[in-house]
Amino acid sequence: MFYETSKNNHGLKYNPFKSCIIPRPIAWITTLTKDGINNCAPYSFFNGVASDPPMVMFANNGPAPDKNGAKDTFSNIKANQEFVVNISTYENKDLMNLTCSPLARGESEIDLAALETIESKIVKPKSLKVSPINMECKLFKIIDLPIVKENEYNGIIIGHVLGLNINDEFIKDGMIDIKKLKPLARLGYMDYSVVDNFFQMNRPK
Ligand SMILES: Cc1cc2nc3c(=O)[nH]c(=O)nc-3n(C[C@H](O)[C@H](O)[C@H](O)COP(=O)(O)O)c2cc1C
């Protein structure tokens, strides 16, 4: 099959686009509101985009929960330039899911999910203790993207990872213990996956 995305004439039950970009890691992002409240939400249009220096990106898409502009995570980062990417794992999947609840601005998903936080070393937003990997980020650039519907915002947030906190329990033989970490991944529809098996492949010389 082939369809033109601007016509959306795929003829399928659901738009297949997101299911064609799988699996996606889930950045569970903590930010600080201007009133000093810690905010937290999951974002799966997320990835690393450079390793030296380490840079990450995630994207804000579609309508804001309050239908009044961008989502809180984006607004907070725009206001104070800092965020923490907490990696979501199979173990914390239900808590992660709870934090995407559309709360009013100023209400904290961290309280809703009763998440324990730890002080970050470099940035002000707190890190999530339940997450074995925390990336302390400084905003590098925001790129606005086109929108189709009014009152929506699409944009890419690129961050410079200034500090990387890895729980020592998840390091084995000097490497991240993926079998223990069990990173969660977003698929299409309401499907998720977990990285619990892998293999090695060397690059051609
Ligand atoms: C697994 C998962 C992945 C998500 N990925 C994204 C994403 O990439 N971009 C986005 O704008 N919203 C995404 N969402 C929805 C946001 O988490 C949701 O809109 C949330 O309420 C935003 O919170 P905030 O306003 O506190 O930032 C995702 C939700 C879940 C559960």
The ligand as a MOL file (V3000), in Angstrom:
LIG
                    3D

  0  0  0     0  0            999 V3000
M  V30 BEGIN CTAB
M  V30 COUNTS 31 33 0 0 0
M  V30 BEGIN ATOM
M  V30 1 C 4.3680 6.5460 26.5650 0
M  V30 2 C 3.9380 7.9550 26.2420 0
M  V30 3 C 4.6510 8.6660 25.2900 0
M  V30 4 C 4.2760 9.9840 24.9820 0
M  V30 5 N 5.0130 10.6610 24.0570 0
M  V30 6 C 4.6930 11.9400 23.7480 0
M  V30 7 C 5.4850 12.6680 22.8000 0
M  V30 8 O 6.4690 12.1830 22.2470 0
M  V30 9 N 5.1150 13.9570 22.5600 0
M  V30 10 C 4.0480 14.5540 23.1780 0
M  V30 11 O 3.7760 15.7210 22.9150 0
M  V30 12 N 3.2880 13.8670 24.0740 0
M  V30 13 C 3.5930 12.5970 24.3800 0
M  V30 14 N 2.8400 11.9040 25.3080 0
M  V30 15 C 1.7200 12.5790 25.9640 0
M  V30 16 C 2.1940 13.4470 27.1250 0
M  V30 17 O 2.8830 12.6780 28.0930 0
M  V30 18 C 0.9520 14.0850 27.7940 0
M  V30 19 O 0.3670 14.9970 26.8750 0
M  V30 20 C 1.2590 14.7880 29.1070 0
M  V30 21 O 0.0390 15.1060 29.7430 0
M  V30 22 C 2.0710 16.0450 28.9380 0
M  V30 23 O 2.3340 16.5510 30.2150 0
M  V30 24 P 2.9170 17.9900 30.5060 0
M  V30 25 O 1.8700 19.0000 30.0480 0
M  V30 26 O 3.1120 17.9800 31.9940 0
M  V30 27 O 4.1990 18.1290 29.7360 0
M  V30 28 C 3.1640 10.5840 25.6230 0
M  V30 29 C 2.4310 9.8350 26.5740 0
M  V30 30 C 2.8140 8.5420 26.8750 0
M  V30 31 C 2.0320 7.7420 27.8850 0
M  V30 END ATOM
M  V30 BEGIN BOND
M  V30 1 1 1 2
M  V30 2 1 2 3
M  V30 3 2 2 30
M  V30 4 2 3 4
M  V30 5 1 4 5
M  V30 6 1 4 28
M  V30 7 2 5 6
M  V30 8 1 6 7
M  V30 9 1 6 13
M  V30 10 2 7 8
M  V30 11 1 7 9
M  V30 12 1 9 10
M  V30 13 2 10 11
M  V30 14 1 10 12
M  V30 15 2 12 13
M  V30 16 1 13 14
M  V30 17 1 14 15
M  V30 18 1 14 28
M  V30 19 1 15 16
M  V30 20 1 16 17
M  V30 21 1 16 18
M  V30 22 1 18 19
M  V30 23 1 18 20
M  V30 24 1 20 21
M  V30 25 1 20 22
M  V30 26 1 22 23
M  V30 27 1 23 24
M  V30 28 2 24 25
M  V30 29 1 24 26
M  V30 30 1 24 27
M  V30 31 2 28 29
M  V30 32 1 29 30
M  V30 33 1 30 31
M  V30 END BOND
M  V30 END CTAB
M  END
